[in-house]
Amino acid sequence: MHTRQPQVKVIMGTDKVVLIVDDDHAVLETMRMLLEGKGGFRVHCAVGSSGASGFLSKQEQVDVVIADVILAGETTGIDICELARRRHPEVGLVVISADPNTDPEAVPERSVYLRKPFGGKELIEAIERVQAFATLGLTEALPDS
């Protein structure tokens, strides 16, 4: 059995550092293309939790982490979000999942939950919301608009 090594792709942008963590290459590529097309982001894609943990331990600045709840292996997207928050207290967190059993209330505070499938507009709005939490120094989520 062949095991893939975790990968992290760096896409150069101009401003906010975004880490996307998922084990579905198509999802990673779709979100990467969307954010790259939008502009203003340096997008890093981690395939699974190992790549994400390594990136978070080396990266000095991370503005937003977008993580799927269910990842291959024992580590979940929630675990990655908690690790990101410990290392980067002001990081914005967007938690995504296609699992209908995922409890949106179980996501870390000051984060946004998106249920797959979602559109580009919803993703950009979620990033803007979690960035507002950090900018405004909020300790709880903004109400949905």
N, C-alpha and C positions, 0 to 999 in steps of 0.2 A: 504494500500500500504506500502510495506516494503522499507525503505531507507537504503542503505548500508552506513556504516561509512567509511570515507576515510581510506585507509590503506597505510602504508609505510613498505616495506620489506627491510631489510639490508642484503646484501650479502658481506661477508668479502673478500677483495682483498688486494693488497699491496700498491697501490700508489694513483692514481687520483680518486677523489670523483666525481661520476657521478649520477645525478638525472634524471630519466626518468619519464615523465608525460604523461599519456594517460588514456583514460577511457575504453580501450579495453584490457582486461586481456591477451588475446593471444598475442597481440603486445608487451605488457610489458614483458611477459615471454620469448618471442623469443629474444628480445633485451638483456634482462638480461642474458640469457643462452649464447648468443654470446659473450658478454663482459666478463662474468665470465670465459668462455672457453679461451678467448684471454689472460686473466691475466693482472695484473697491474691496476685493477680498483676496487674500492669499490662502488658497484652499489646499489642505493636506488631507489625503484619503488614507485611512488605515483599514486594512482588511483584517477584521477580527480584533480581539482584545490585546494580543501581544504587541502588535504594531502601535496601538494607541497608547499603551502603558509606556513603551519605549519613547515615543514622541513626547508625551507629557513630562517625562523625567528629564528630557534634554532641552525642551523648548522654554525660553524665558518668558515669552508672551503668547498667550492663547486668549482670544477674545470670546469665541463661541465654540462649544462642542455640540455636535449633532450626533446622537448615538441611538442605534437600534437597541431595544430592550433585550431581544433574544439574539445572542451571538453563539457561534460554535464554541464548545468548551464550557468550563465552569463559571467564567466571569461573565456578568451581564452588562448591558449598557448602563444600567443604574450604577453598578460598581464603578464603571469607567467615569461616569458623571461625578460620583462621590470622590474619586481619586483626583479628577480635574479640579474640583472645588477645593480640596485640601491643598493642592499645589498652587492653585491660582484662584484665590478667594473671590475675585470679582468676575470670574468667567460666567458667560451666559450659557445656559444649558437648554437644548432642545432635545426632548426624548421622543423617539418615533417607534411605532410598532404596528404590525398588521394583526397581531394576536388579539382577538376580541375579548380575551380574558384579562388583558392588561388593565390594571386599575389606574386610571389617570391620577388618582389621589396619592399613589405610591411614589410618584416622581419627586425628586428633591425640590425644596422650596426655591422660589425665584426661577423656576424653569417653566417651559411651555411643552405641553404634550400634543403631538400630532399623530392621528391615526392614519396609517397607510390604507389606501392610496391618498395622497394629497397633491395639490397642484403647486406650481412655482410661486404663485401669489401667496398661498398660505405659508410656504417655507420662508419667503422674504419677510412676511409680517411677523412670523415667529422670531426670526433673528432680530428684527427691529424691537420687538417687545423685550426680549432678554437683554438686549443692549440698553434699553431704557432702564431696566432694573439696576444695572451697574452705574449708569450715568446719573440716575436720580438717587442712588444709594438706598433703594427700596429693600425692605426685608420680606415683603410678600408680593405676590403676583398682582399685576394690574388687572382690573376687571376686563372681561371680554368686551370688545367694542361692538 
